[in-house]
Amino acid sequence: MWWIEFVISLSRSGICSITVLIPAQSTTTTDAPKPSPHPTIKMVRYAAHEIAPAKSARARGAYLRVSFKNTRETAQAINGWKLQRAVTFLENVTEKKEAVPFRRYAGSIGRTAQGKAFGVSKARWPVKSAEFLLGLLKNAESNADAKGLDTGNLVVKHIQVNQAPKQRRRTYRAHGRINPYMSNPCHIELILTEGEEVVQKSDAVAGREEIRLNSRQRGARVRQAITAA
C-alpha cells in the first residue's frame, strides 16, 4: 500500500518548506488462510472401548425424535441376541405379534399374555422405537458387510440408549395457565460382533461332569444298585 506523508517546517526567516515522504511498497503480503473445502470429520466416541473395531461393526443415531423410555426397553430386549433374531423380533413388534417387556420404566404399563415369553406381565408394542432400531441394525449390518465380516453370525454385543436434550413446547390450559409440553428424544448406539464358535465338550470331560455327584446323589445310586441286585 502506498501513502504520502507531508512534513511542514517553518524557519526563523518565515520560509515554509514542505517535505514529501513516500515509503517503498512492502513486498511481503499476509493473506488470510483459505477455508478448507472439505468439512472437518469428528470421530464419535462409543461407550464400549474394549471391543475391537476391526472385528465389529457400529452404528449410531443422535437426537432421534423417539421416546427414550420405550426405546430403552426395546433395546434391552434385543441386547445379546443374534442379528437375525433381533430383526425378526422388531418386525414382529411392529406387527404386534411379539411384545417388548417393560422392566425399568413399567409405571402405568398394561399387562398382556405376550409378556410371559420374557417372564414379565407388563409389555407393550412401541412401533416407532422398533422402526428406529431396525434402521440402525440394518446400517450396522451394511457396515459389517463392507468390512468383510460374516453377516450371518453377527451378535448384538453392545446397545445403549441415552437421553437427549428435551425439546420444549407449551400448551395452553384453562384460566390462562400454560403448562410444559416437551418431548423426550434419545441417542442410540450399537455394536455388532461375530459370534464366538461353540466347541463341543469331549466325552471324557462330559463323563467327569456326570460322575461329579454330591453325597446324597451317591447314596441314592448305592441304594439303587443294592435294590437292583
KEKE-3310 file (N, C-alpha, C; in steps of 0.2 Angstrom, whole numbers, plus 5000, padded with zeros to 4 digits):
npx = (5004:5003:5007:5007:5016:5016:5027:5029:5039:5044:5055:5066:5066:5054:5052:5043:5045:5041:5041:5040:5037:5038:5036:5043:5034:5029:5035:5031:5017:5002:4992:4975:4971:4964:4948:4946:4939:4934:4924:4928:4930:4923:4927:4917:4914:4912:4903:4907:4923:4932:4929:4935:4938:4941:4935:4922:4906:4898:4885:4876:4864:4859:4850:4837:4820:4811:4803:4812:4811:4803:4811:4823:4819:4815:4828:4835:4829:4833:4847:4862:4857:4856:4859:4849:4839:4835:4831:4820:4812:4810:4803:4791:4786:4782:4771:4764:4765:4774:4778:4787:4796:4793:4803:4811:4805:4791:4779:4762:4760:4751:4745:4749:4747:4758:4769:4773:4783:4795:4795:4788:4774:4770:4770:4773:4770:4780:4780:4786:4799:4804:4805:4815:4826:4827:4832:4844:4850:4851:4859:4871:4873:4876:4888:4896:4896:4903:4916:4919:4915:4906:4890:4880:4883:4882:4881:4872:4882:4884:4873:4865:4856:4853:4848:4843:4844:4829:4815:4807:4790:4775:4759:4742:4731:4716:4709:4720:4732:4748:4756:4771:4775:4784:4795:4804:4818:4832:4848:4856:4866:4875:4884:4889:4896:4905:4899:4905:4913:4906:4912:4911:4910:4922:4920:4926:4927:4914:4910:4917:4910:4897:4900:4903:4896:4885:4885:4872:4867:4876:4873:4860:4862:4869:4860:4850:4858:4860:4846:4843:4851)
npy = (4994:5011:5027:5045:5056:5072:5084:5099:5113:5127:5141:5153:5164:5164:5156:5143:5126:5111:5094:5079:5063:5047:5031:5015:5002:4988:4971:4960:4951:4947:4935:4930:4914:4902:4894:4877:4866:4854:4848:4847:4831:4823:4812:4799:4795:4779:4771:4758:4752:4741:4733:4726:4737:4732:4719:4722:4730:4746:4757:4772:4784:4801:4813:4808:4809:4801:4791:4790:4781:4771:4766:4763:4751:4743:4741:4735:4723:4716:4715:4706:4697:4687:4694:4691:4686:4697:4706:4700:4699:4713:4716:4708:4715:4727:4722:4718:4705:4700:4706:4719:4718:4727:4732:4742:4755:4754:4760:4762:4753:4742:4725:4710:4694:4691:4695:4684:4676:4682:4682:4691:4702:4714:4723:4730:4737:4746:4754:4764:4765:4752:4753:4763:4756:4745:4752:4756:4743:4738:4747:4745:4732:4733:4740:4730:4721:4728:4728:4715:4705:4691:4691:4683:4678:4687:4696:4705:4714:4726:4738:4754:4766:4783:4798:4813:4831:4839:4844:4859:4863:4872:4871:4877:4880:4880:4895:4903:4897:4890:4876:4865:4856:4844:4835:4819:4815:4804:4797:4784:4770:4756:4740:4727:4711:4697:4681:4670:4654:4639:4626:4609:4599:4586:4568:4563:4574:4577:4565:4565:4576:4570:4561:4568:4570:4574:4569:4565:4561:4551:4542:4538:4532:4521:4514:4511:4503:4492:4488:4484:4473)
npz = (5000:4996:5003:5007:5015:5023:5028:5037:5039:5048:5046:5054:5046:5041:5030:5022:5021:5013:5015:5006:5010:5004:5006:5002:4994:5003:5001:5006:5009:5019:5018:5022:5029:5018:5019:5021:5008:5012:5025:5042:5050:5063:5076:5083:5099:5107:5120:5124:5125:5125:5114:5099:5085:5072:5071:5072:5069:5068:5073:5075:5081:5084:5093:5091:5087:5096:5108:5124:5134:5129:5119:5126:5133:5123:5116:5126:5126:5115:5117:5116:5108:5093:5076:5066:5073:5081:5072:5067:5078:5080:5069:5071:5082:5077:5070:5080:5084:5093:5110:5118:5133:5148:5160:5168:5166:5170:5174:5175:5164:5154:5156:5147:5139:5130:5137:5144:5138:5141:5155:5162:5166:5161:5146:5130:5113:5106:5092:5084:5090:5088:5074:5072:5078:5070:5058:5062:5065:5052:5046:5053:5049:5036:5037:5043:5032:5023:5029:5028:5036:5043:5040:5043:5056:5066:5081:5093:5102:5110:5115:5118:5125:5127:5136:5127:5124:5130:5120:5120:5122:5123:5131:5131:5144:5153:5161:5159:5161:5157:5152:5152:5138:5133:5123:5123:5117:5111:5111:5102:5101:5094:5093:5083:5083:5078:5082:5094:5091:5096:5105:5106:5120:5125:5126:5137:5146:5148:5154:5166:5172:5174:5183:5194:5209:5223:5240:5244:5231:5228:5238:5234:5222:5227:5234:5224:5217:5226:5228:5215:5214)
capx = (5000:5006:5004:5011:5016:5019:5031:5029:5043:5045:5061:5065:5065:5047:5051:5040:5047:5037:5045:5036:5040:5034:5039:5043:5029:5031:5035:5028:5009:5000:4985:4971:4971:4958:4945:4946:4933:4931:4922:4932:4927:4924:4927:4912:4916:4907:4903:4911:4930:4936:4928:4940:4935:4942:4931:4915:4903:4895:4880:4874:4860:4859:4845:4832:4814:4808:4803:4818:4809:4801:4817:4827:4816:4816:4835:4837:4826:4837:4854:4865:4854:4859:4856:4843:4833:4833:4827:4813:4808:4807:4797:4785:4784:4778:4765:4761:4765:4778:4778:4793:4795:4795:4806:4813:4800:4785:4774:4756:4760:4746:4748:4747:4750:4764:4775:4775:4789:4801:4794:4785:4767:4769:4773:4770:4772:4782:4781:4791:4806:4806:4807:4822:4831:4828:4836:4851:4853:4852:4865:4877:4874:4879:4895:4899:4897:4909:4922:4920:4913:4901:4884:4875:4885:4883:4878:4872:4886:4883:4867:4864:4851:4854:4843:4845:4840:4822:4813:4802:4784:4770:4751:4738:4726:4710:4710:4726:4738:4752:4760:4776:4773:4790:4797:4810:4822:4837:4854:4856:4872:4875:4890:4888:4902:4904:4898:4911:4912:4905:4916:4908:4914:4924:4917:4930:4925:4907:4909:4919:4904:4892:4902:4904:4889:4886:4884:4865:4866:4880:4869:4854:4864:4871:4854:4848:4862:4858:4839:4843:4854)
capy = (5000:5017:5033:5051:5060:5079:5087:5106:5116:5134:5144:5160:5169:5164:5152:5137:5121:5105:5088:5074:5056:5041:5025:5010:4997:4982:4966:4954:4951:4942:4933:4926:4907:4900:4889:4870:4865:4848:4849:4843:4825:4822:4805:4798:4790:4775:4769:4752:4753:4735:4729:4728:4740:4728:4713:4724:4735:4750:4762:4777:4789:4806:4817:4805:4811:4795:4791:4787:4776:4765:4764:4759:4745:4739:4740:4730:4716:4713:4715:4700:4692:4686:4699:4689:4685:4704:4709:4696:4702:4720:4716:4706:4720:4732:4719:4716:4698:4699:4712:4721:4718:4733:4731:4748:4760:4750:4763:4763:4749:4737:4718:4706:4687:4690:4696:4678:4674:4685:4681:4698:4703:4721:4723:4735:4737:4753:4753:4769:4763:4746:4755:4766:4751:4741:4755:4756:4737:4737:4751:4741:4726:4735:4741:4724:4718:4732:4726:4708:4701:4686:4694:4678:4676:4693:4696:4712:4714:4732:4743:4759:4772:4789:4804:4819:4837:4839:4849:4862:4867:4874:4870:4882:4877:4884:4900:4907:4893:4887:4870:4862:4851:4843:4828:4816:4812:4800:4794:4776:4767:4748:4737:4720:4707:4690:4676:4665:4647:4635:4620:4603:4596:4579:4563:4562:4579:4575:4559:4568:4580:4566:4557:4573:4570:4575:4563:4562:4558:4545:4537:4536:4527:4515:4511:4509:4497:4487:4486:4480:4466)
capz = (5000:4996:5006:5006:5022:5022:5034:5036:5044:5047:5049:5058:5041:5038:5024:5024:5017:5013:5013:5005:5011:5000:5008:4997:4995:5006:4996:5009:5010:5023:5016:5027:5027:5015:5022:5018:5005:5015:5032:5047:5052:5070:5077:5088:5104:5110:5127:5124:5122:5124:5108:5094:5079:5066:5071:5074:5065:5073:5070:5080:5080:5089:5094:5087:5090:5098:5116:5127:5139:5125:5115:5130:5135:5116:5115:5131:5125:5110:5119:5116:5103:5086:5072:5063:5078:5083:5066:5066:5084:5079:5064:5075:5087:5073:5068:5086:5085:5100:5114:5122:5140:5151:5167:5172:5166:5170:5178:5171:5158:5154:5156:5141:5139:5127:5141:5148:5135:5145:5162:5164:5164:5158:5140:5125:5106:5104:5085:5082:5093:5084:5067:5073:5080:5064:5053:5064:5064:5045:5045:5056:5045:5030:5039:5044:5026:5020:5032:5026:5042:5042:5042:5046:5063:5070:5088:5096:5108:5114:5113:5123:5124:5132:5135:5123:5127:5128:5115:5124:5119:5128:5129:5134:5148:5156:5166:5157:5163:5152:5155:5148:5133:5130:5120:5126:5112:5114:5107:5102:5099:5095:5091:5081:5083:5076:5087:5096:5089:5101:5104:5109:5125:5124:5130:5144:5151:5149:5159:5173:5175:5176:5189:5200:5212:5230:5245:5243:5225:5228:5242:5231:5217:5230:5236:5218:5215:5230:5226:5208:5215)
cpx = (5004:5003:5009:5010:5020:5022:5032:5034:5044:5051:5060:5064:5058:5046:5048:5043:5043:5041:5040:5040:5035:5038:5038:5037:5032:5030:5031:5021:5007:4993:4981:4971:4964:4955:4945:4939:4930:4930:4926:4927:4928:4923:4922:4915:4910:4908:4908:4918:4934:4934:4932:4936:4935:4937:4923:4912:4898:4890:4878:4869:4859:4853:4839:4825:4810:4808:4809:4816:4807:4807:4822:4825:4816:4823:4837:4834:4830:4845:4856:4862:4858:4855:4849:4837:4831:4829:4820:4809:4806:4802:4791:4782:4780:4772:4761:4760:4769:4778:4785:4792:4797:4797:4807:4807:4793:4779:4768:4756:4755:4749:4745:4750:4756:4770:4777:4782:4795:4800:4792:4778:4766:4773:4769:4772:4774:4785:4787:4798:4808:4808:4814:4827:4832:4832:4843:4854:4855:4858:4871:4878:4878:4887:4899:4901:4903:4915:4924:4919:4907:4894:4879:4877:4886:4879:4878:4876:4885:4877:4866:4860:4852:4849:4846:4841:4833:4820:4807:4796:4780:4763:4747:4732:4721:4713:4717:4732:4742:4757:4765:4773:4779:4791:4803:4814:4828:4842:4854:4863:4872:4881:4888:4895:4900:4904:4904:4909:4911:4908:4912:4913:4916:4920:4920:4928:4918:4906:4911:4913:4899:4894:4902:4897:4891:4884:4877:4864:4870:4876:4863:4856:4866:4865:4850:4851:4860:4851:4839:4846:4850)
cpy = (5006:5023:5038:5054:5067:5081:5094:5109:5123:5136:5150:5165:5169:5160:5146:5132:5115:5099:5083:5067:5051:5035:5020:5005:4990:4976:4960:4955:4946:4941:4929:4919:4905:4894:4882:4869:4858:4850:4844:4837:4824:4815:4804:4793:4786:4773:4763:4753:4747:4731:4731:4731:4735:4722:4715:4729:4739:4755:4766:4782:4794:4810:4814:4807:4804:4794:4787:4781:4769:4762:4760:4752:4740:4737:4734:4723:4713:4712:4708:4695:4692:4691:4697:4688:4692:4707:4706:4699:4709:4720:4713:4711:4725:4729:4717:4709:4696:4706:4713:4721:4724:4731:4737:4753:4757:4753:4764:4759:4743:4730:4715:4699:4687:4692:4689:4675:4676:4685:4687:4698:4710:4721:4728:4733:4743:4752:4758:4767:4757:4748:4759:4761:4747:4745:4755:4749:4735:4741:4747:4735:4727:4737:4735:4720:4721:4730:4718:4703:4696:4689:4689:4675:4682:4693:4703:4712:4720:4736:4747:4764:4777:4795:4810:4825:4837:4845:4852:4865:4868:4873:4875:4879:4882:4889:4903:4903:4891:4882:4868:4856:4848:4836:4826:4812:4808:4799:4787:4774:4759:4746:4730:4717:4700:4685:4671:4658:4643:4628:4615:4600:4588:4575:4562:4568:4579:4570:4561:4572:4576:4562:4562:4574:4572:4569:4561:4558:4551:4540:4534:4531:4520:4511:4508:4502:4491:4484:4482:4474:4462)
cpz = (5000:5000:5006:5013:5020:5029:5033:5041:5043:5050:5052:5053:5038:5032:5026:5019:5018:5011:5012:5006:5008:5002:5002:4999:4998:5001:4999:5011:5014:5021:5021:5024:5024:5018:5018:5014:5008:5022:5036:5049:5059:5072:5083:5093:5106:5117:5128:5121:5121:5118:5102:5088:5073:5066:5073:5069:5070:5069:5076:5077:5085:5088:5090:5091:5091:5105:5119:5131:5134:5121:5120:5132:5128:5115:5120:5130:5120:5111:5120:5112:5097:5082:5069:5067:5081:5078:5066:5072:5083:5074:5067:5079:5083:5070:5074:5087:5092:5103:5117:5129:5143:5159:5171:5172:5165:5173:5173:5164:5159:5154:5149:5142:5135:5131:5145:5144:5138:5152:5165:5162:5160:5152:5135:5118:5104:5096:5082:5084:5089:5077:5067:5074:5074:5059:5056:5064:5057:5043:5047:5052:5039:5031:5040:5037:5022:5023:5031:5032:5040:5045:5045:5053:5067:5076:5090:5102:5112:5111:5119:5121:5129:5130:5131:5126:5125:5124:5118:5119:5125:5126:5134:5138:5150:5161:5165:5159:5157:5155:5150:5144:5129:5127:5123:5121:5115:5109:5107:5098:5099:5091:5089:5081:5080:5082:5088:5094:5096:5100:5109:5114:5123:5128:5137:5149:5153:5154:5166:5176:5177:5183:5195:5203:5219:5234:5244:5237:5225:5232:5239:5226:5221:5232:5230:5216:5219:5229:5220:5209:5218)
residu = (MET:TRP:TRP:ILE:GLU:PHE:VAL:ILE:SER:LEU:SER:ARG:SER:GLY:ILE:CYS:SER:ILE:THR:VAL:LEU:ILE:PRO:ALA:GLN:SER:THR:THR:THR:THR:ASP:ALA:PRO:LYS:PRO:SER:PRO:HIS:PRO:THR:ILE:LYS:MET:VAL:ARG:TYR:ALA:ALA:HIS:GLU:ILE:ALA:PRO:ALA:LYS:SER:ALA:ARG:ALA:ARG:GLY:ALA:TYR:LEU:ARG:VAL:SER:PHE:LYS:ASN:THR:ARG:GLU:THR:ALA:GLN:ALA:ILE:ASN:GLY:TRP:LYS:LEU:GLN:ARG:ALA:VAL:THR:PHE:LEU:GLU:ASN:VAL:THR:GLU:LYS:LYS:GLU:ALA:VAL:PRO:PHE:ARG:ARG:TYR:ALA:GLY:SER:ILE:GLY:ARG:THR:ALA:GLN:GLY:LYS:ALA:PHE:GLY:VAL:SER:LYS:ALA:ARG:TRP:PRO:VAL:LYS:SER:ALA:GLU:PHE:LEU:LEU:GLY:LEU:LEU:LYS:ASN:ALA:GLU:SER:ASN:ALA:ASP:ALA:LYS:GLY:LEU:ASP:THR:GLY:ASN:LEU:VAL:VAL:LYS:HIS:ILE:GLN:VAL:ASN:GLN:ALA:PRO:LYS:GLN:ARG:ARG:ARG:THR:TYR:ARG:ALA:HIS:GLY:ARG:ILE:ASN:PRO:TYR:MET:SER:ASN:PRO:CYS:HIS:ILE:GLU:LEU:ILE:LEU:THR:GLU:GLY:GLU:GLU:VAL:VAL:GLN:LYS:SER:ASP:ALA:VAL:ALA:GLY:ARG:GLU:GLU:ILE:ARG:LEU:ASN:SER:ARG:GLN:ARG:GLY:ALA:ARG:VAL:ARG:GLN:ALA:ILE:THR:ALA:ALA)
# end
